[in-house]
Amino acid sequence: MPTFNFLVFLNAYEDSSPSNQPSLSNFRWDREVNGLAVNNAQSLAFLLAPGETKTLFNGSRTLGQNGSTQYSISLKPLSTNTYVLTNVGGTAPDFRTPRAPGADATTQITATTNGPLVTFASTGGTALALIAGGVVVGDYVRLGNLFNQSNQGEQKIIALTATSFTVANELGVAEGPITLGAGFADQLQIYSAAGVQVGDTLVISGGFSLVTQGAYKISAVGAEFLEFFSADILPAEGPITTQAIAAYSSAKQFVYLESDGHVSLSINGSAAGEIQPFVTLSSTQPGVFVRTSTQYSMSVTNMGTDTAALFLATVE
């Protein structure tokens, strides 16, 4: 694991050379932060053409939310510290890409076992249409509480036909036919493997109460819900219309950026100010930007008419 040292020396003085005369020194400031354990220390020197925008890093997950998206937060049943963020209205965020399995309230599902393999097939009512609905091997299925407890929960699809899918579950049991009923959409959910992942970080930065706003580790993911752990007690809230929801896989904790041209910055999807060099196009007197916070995405845009030279250093 890399060790990080951060040293700053500031000195403004009014004599021809620095001296120890306090009356001629505007300020002297020396800060040394040494021995910090960090990860993924990186640096990058690059040129930026006039008007060009460059993404410097991006660990954020793409969400489909917009100004109409509504969320609620509730405590997970039978849990004391796990909460569920659920899309309850408006445009869905699609934490994972949802598939359309073709089920409705009349669909009947029968489970059969073959060693550690369990196959779920539609055997009555409206038949599943898995392939037509975009389901592929490697997707995940989440089965609801109508199924035997040993068959419930999230499992990876390892084989499928138009009307059946197979998972590996050594504890799975044969059962059915089970009529999905009015809650069919919750009893059989299928979604992609790509998207927000367990272990990612959920950021709630607005909309919800200040008590709830913060960053949390994600413990489970569905197409339109996330589960996360909180040591603090959170209130049940919602529906709340907000886009102040983000998820990221990695983030920088320290960013240092130099530029010899006029550039603007965007951090975590929001404008984050500008850099103006002390002397334009000077390699020895560039503008400087330093930030210590959780930064999961950053881009820079050249606002000037000349190509700018930049240097970036980051650690996690």
C-alpha positions as CSV (number, residue, x, y, z in Angstrom):
1,M,0.0,0.0,0.0
2,P,1.5,3.4,-1.0
3,T,2.4,6.0,1.7
4,F,1.4,9.6,0.9
5,N,3.1,12.8,2.0
6,F,1.5,16.2,1.4
7,L,3.7,19.3,2.1
8,V,2.7,22.9,1.6
9,F,4.9,26.0,2.1
10,L,3.5,29.5,1.7
11,N,5.5,32.6,2.0
12,A,4.6,36.2,1.0
13,Y,7.2,38.9,1.7
14,E,8.0,42.5,0.9
15,D,11.8,42.6,0.8
16,S,13.9,41.6,-2.2
17,S,14.5,38.1,-0.8
18,P,12.9,36.2,2.0
19,S,14.1,37.2,5.4
20,N,13.4,36.5,9.1
21,Q,12.2,40.1,9.6
22,P,8.5,39.7,10.7
23,S,7.7,43.3,9.6
24,L,8.7,42.4,6.0
25,S,6.9,39.1,5.9
26,N,3.1,39.1,5.1
27,F,2.8,35.4,6.0
28,R,4.7,32.2,6.3
29,W,2.8,28.9,6.5
30,D,4.2,25.4,6.5
31,R,2.0,22.3,6.6
32,E,3.3,18.7,6.4
33,V,0.9,15.8,6.3
34,N,3.1,12.6,6.3
35,G,2.6,8.9,6.3
36,L,-1.0,8.6,5.1
37,A,-1.8,5.1,3.9
38,V,-3.5,5.4,0.5
39,N,-4.5,3.3,-2.5
40,N,-4.1,3.7,-6.3
41,A,-1.7,6.6,-6.4
42,Q,-1.7,7.9,-9.9
43,S,-0.5,10.9,-12.0
44,L,-1.2,12.2,-15.5
45,A,0.3,14.9,-17.6
46,F,-1.8,15.9,-20.7
47,L,-2.7,18.6,-23.2
48,L,-6.2,20.1,-23.6
49,A,-7.2,21.8,-26.8
50,P,-9.3,25.0,-26.7
51,G,-12.9,24.0,-25.9
52,E,-12.0,20.4,-25.3
53,T,-13.5,18.5,-22.3
54,K,-11.7,15.5,-20.8
55,T,-13.0,13.1,-18.2
56,L,-10.1,12.6,-15.7
57,F,-11.8,9.8,-13.8
58,N,-15.2,8.4,-13.3
59,G,-16.2,5.7,-10.8
60,S,-19.9,6.6,-10.8
61,R,-22.6,4.2,-12.0
62,T,-25.0,5.5,-14.7
63,L,-28.6,5.9,-13.4
64,G,-31.7,6.5,-15.5
65,Q,-33.3,8.9,-13.0
66,N,-34.6,12.4,-13.9
67,G,-36.6,15.2,-12.4
68,S,-39.7,12.9,-12.0
69,T,-38.0,10.0,-10.2
70,Q,-39.4,9.2,-6.8
71,Y,-37.8,7.2,-4.0
72,S,-38.7,5.9,-0.6
73,I,-36.5,4.6,2.2
74,S,-37.7,2.0,4.7
75,L,-36.2,-0.4,7.2
76,K,-35.8,-3.9,5.7
77,P,-38.3,-6.3,7.5
78,L,-36.7,-8.3,10.3
79,S,-33.6,-6.1,10.2
80,T,-32.3,-3.4,12.6
81,N,-29.6,-1.8,10.5
82,T,-30.4,-2.6,6.8
83,Y,-32.5,-0.1,4.9
84,V,-34.1,-0.2,1.4
85,L,-34.0,2.6,-1.1
86,T,-36.8,1.9,-3.6
87,N,-38.0,3.6,-6.8
88,V,-41.7,4.2,-6.2
89,G,-42.7,6.5,-9.1
90,G,-41.6,8.6,-12.1
91,T,-38.7,7.5,-14.4
92,A,-37.0,4.4,-13.0
93,P,-33.3,4.7,-12.1
94,D,-32.5,1.2,-13.4
95,F,-29.8,0.3,-10.9
96,R,-29.7,-2.9,-13.0
97,T,-31.2,-3.2,-16.5
98,P,-34.7,-4.7,-15.9
99,R,-35.8,-7.6,-18.2
100,A,-39.3,-8.3,-19.3
101,P,-39.9,-12.0,-18.5
102,G,-43.5,-11.9,-19.9
103,A,-45.3,-13.0,-16.7
104,D,-48.6,-11.7,-15.5
105,A,-51.0,-12.6,-12.6
106,T,-52.1,-15.8,-14.3
107,T,-48.6,-17.2,-14.9
108,Q,-47.9,-20.5,-13.1
109,I,-44.3,-21.5,-12.3
110,T,-43.1,-25.0,-11.5
111,A,-39.6,-25.8,-10.0
112,T,-37.9,-29.0,-10.7
113,T,-34.5,-30.2,-9.4
114,N,-31.6,-32.1,-10.9
115,G,-28.8,-32.3,-8.3
116,P,-27.8,-28.8,-7.5
117,L,-29.6,-27.3,-10.5
118,V,-33.1,-25.9,-10.2
119,T,-35.2,-25.2,-13.3
120,F,-38.2,-22.8,-13.1
121,A,-40.6,-23.1,-16.0
122,S,-44.0,-21.6,-16.8
123,T,-46.5,-24.5,-16.8
124,G,-49.9,-22.7,-16.8
125,G,-51.5,-19.4,-17.5
126,T,-49.6,-16.8,-19.5
127,A,-46.3,-18.4,-20.5
128,L,-43.0,-16.8,-19.9
129,A,-41.3,-15.1,-22.9
130,L,-37.8,-14.9,-21.6
131,I,-35.7,-14.6,-24.8
132,A,-38.2,-12.1,-26.3
133,G,-37.9,-10.1,-23.1
134,G,-34.2,-9.7,-23.4
135,V,-33.2,-12.3,-20.7
136,V,-29.7,-13.7,-21.2
137,V,-27.5,-16.2,-19.5
138,G,-25.7,-14.4,-16.7
139,D,-28.7,-12.3,-15.7
140,Y,-30.0,-12.5,-12.1
141,V,-33.5,-13.6,-11.0
142,R,-35.1,-12.6,-7.7
143,L,-37.9,-14.9,-6.5
144,G,-40.5,-13.6,-4.0
145,N,-42.2,-15.0,-0.9
146,L,-44.7,-17.2,-2.8
147,F,-41.8,-19.6,-3.4
148,N,-40.3,-22.0,-0.9
149,Q,-37.8,-20.2,1.3
150,S,-35.0,-22.3,-0.1
151,N,-35.8,-21.0,-3.6
152,Q,-36.3,-17.3,-2.7
153,G,-33.9,-14.5,-3.2
154,E,-31.4,-13.6,-5.9
155,Q,-29.8,-16.3,-8.1
156,K,-27.8,-16.3,-11.3
157,I,-29.3,-17.7,-14.4
158,I,-27.0,-20.3,-16.0
159,A,-29.2,-21.6,-18.7
160,L,-32.6,-20.7,-20.2
161,T,-35.2,-21.4,-22.9
162,A,-38.1,-19.3,-24.0
163,T,-40.2,-20.4,-21.1
164,S,-37.7,-21.6,-18.4
165,F,-34.5,-20.7,-16.6
166,T,-32.1,-22.7,-14.6
167,V,-30.0,-21.7,-11.5
168,A,-27.4,-23.4,-9.4
169,N,-28.8,-23.8,-5.9
170,E,-27.8,-26.8,-3.8
171,L,-30.6,-26.0,-1.3
172,G,-33.3,-25.6,-3.9
173,V,-36.5,-27.7,-3.8
174,A,-39.0,-28.8,-6.3
175,E,-42.4,-27.1,-6.0
176,G,-45.4,-25.8,-7.9
177,P,-47.2,-24.9,-9.9
178,I,-47.3,-21.5,-8.2
179,T,-49.6,-18.8,-9.5
180,L,-47.8,-15.5,-9.3
181,G,-51.0,-13.5,-8.7
182,A,-51.5,-9.7,-8.5
183,G,-47.9,-9.2,-7.2
184,F,-46.3,-11.0,-10.1
185,A,-43.9,-8.2,-10.7
186,D,-42.4,-8.6,-7.3
187,Q,-42.5,-12.4,-7.3
188,L,-40.4,-12.8,-10.4
189,Q,-37.8,-10.1,-11.2
190,I,-35.0,-10.6,-13.7
191,Y,-32.3,-8.0,-14.3
192,S,-28.8,-7.6,-15.8
193,A,-25.6,-8.4,-14.0
194,A,-24.1,-5.1,-15.1
195,G,-24.9,-1.9,-13.2
196,V,-24.7,-1.0,-9.5
197,Q,-22.9,-3.8,-7.6
198,V,-22.8,-5.0,-4.0
199,G,-20.0,-3.2,-2.3
200,D,-20.5,0.0,-4.2
201,T,-21.2,3.2,-2.3
202,L,-24.7,4.9,-2.3
203,V,-24.7,8.7,-1.9
204,I,-27.8,10.5,-0.8
205,S,-27.1,14.2,-1.1
206,G,-30.5,15.8,-1.1
207,G,-34.2,15.4,-1.1
208,F,-34.3,13.2,2.0
209,S,-33.8,14.6,5.6
210,L,-30.4,15.7,6.7
211,V,-30.3,12.7,9.1
212,T,-30.5,10.4,6.1
213,Q,-28.1,12.2,3.8
214,G,-24.7,10.6,3.6
215,A,-22.7,7.7,2.1
216,Y,-23.5,4.0,2.6
217,K,-22.2,0.7,1.5
218,I,-24.6,-1.2,-0.7
219,S,-25.4,-4.7,0.5
220,A,-28.0,-5.9,-2.2
221,V,-29.2,-4.6,-5.6
222,G,-32.3,-5.1,-7.6
223,A,-33.5,-3.4,-10.8
224,E,-35.2,-0.6,-8.9
225,F,-34.0,-0.9,-5.3
226,L,-30.9,-0.9,-3.2
227,E,-30.2,-2.2,0.2
228,F,-27.6,-0.5,2.4
229,F,-26.3,-0.6,6.0
230,S,-26.5,2.2,8.4
231,A,-25.3,2.1,12.0
232,D,-27.5,5.2,12.7
233,I,-31.3,4.9,12.9
234,L,-32.9,6.4,9.8
235,P,-36.5,7.6,9.4
236,A,-38.9,6.1,7.0
237,E,-39.4,8.6,4.2
238,G,-41.1,8.9,0.8
239,P,-42.2,9.2,-1.8
240,I,-39.7,11.9,-2.4
241,T,-38.9,13.3,-5.8
242,T,-35.2,13.8,-6.2
243,Q,-32.2,13.2,-8.4
244,A,-29.8,13.6,-5.5
245,I,-29.0,9.9,-5.6
246,A,-25.7,8.5,-6.8
247,A,-23.7,5.3,-6.7
248,Y,-20.0,4.8,-7.3
249,S,-17.5,2.0,-7.4
250,S,-14.4,4.0,-6.5
251,A,-13.5,7.5,-5.5
252,K,-10.5,9.7,-5.1
253,Q,-9.8,11.2,-1.6
254,F,-7.1,13.7,-2.8
255,V,-6.9,15.5,-6.1
256,Y,-4.1,17.9,-7.1
257,L,-4.4,19.6,-10.5
258,E,-2.1,22.2,-12.2
259,S,-3.0,24.1,-15.4
260,D,-1.2,26.7,-17.4
261,G,-4.4,27.8,-19.1
262,H,-7.9,28.8,-18.0
263,V,-10.0,25.7,-17.3
264,S,-13.3,24.9,-15.6
265,L,-13.9,21.8,-13.4
266,S,-16.8,19.5,-12.8
267,I,-16.8,17.1,-9.8
268,N,-19.4,14.5,-9.0
269,G,-21.5,15.9,-11.8
270,S,-21.6,19.5,-10.5
271,A,-19.7,22.6,-11.4
272,A,-16.6,22.9,-9.1
273,G,-15.0,26.2,-10.1
274,E,-12.2,27.2,-12.4
275,I,-8.4,27.4,-12.5
276,Q,-6.7,30.6,-13.7
277,P,-2.9,30.4,-14.0
278,F,-0.8,33.0,-12.4
279,V,0.9,33.5,-15.7
280,T,-0.8,32.1,-18.8
281,L,1.1,29.3,-20.6
282,S,3.8,29.4,-17.9
283,S,5.1,25.9,-17.0
284,T,6.5,27.4,-13.7
285,Q,3.6,29.6,-12.6
286,P,0.5,27.5,-13.3
287,G,-2.9,27.7,-11.6
288,V,-3.4,25.1,-8.9
289,F,-6.4,23.2,-7.6
290,V,-6.3,21.0,-4.5
291,R,-9.3,19.1,-2.9
292,T,-9.6,16.5,-0.2
293,S,-13.0,14.9,-0.2
294,T,-14.9,12.0,-1.8
295,Q,-14.6,12.6,-5.5
296,Y,-16.0,9.8,-7.7
297,S,-16.0,11.7,-11.0
298,M,-14.1,14.7,-12.4
299,S,-13.8,16.4,-15.8
300,V,-12.0,19.5,-17.0
301,T,-12.8,21.9,-19.9
302,N,-10.4,24.3,-21.6
303,M,-12.1,27.7,-21.5
304,G,-9.2,29.5,-23.2
305,T,-8.1,30.0,-26.8
306,D,-4.7,28.2,-26.4
307,T,-3.9,24.6,-25.8
308,A,-3.4,24.1,-22.0
309,A,-0.9,21.8,-20.3
310,L,-2.2,20.1,-17.2
311,F,-0.8,17.8,-14.5
312,L,-3.1,15.6,-12.3
313,A,-2.1,13.6,-9.2
314,T,-4.7,11.6,-7.3
315,V,-4.9,9.0,-4.5
316,E,-7.7,6.9,-3.1
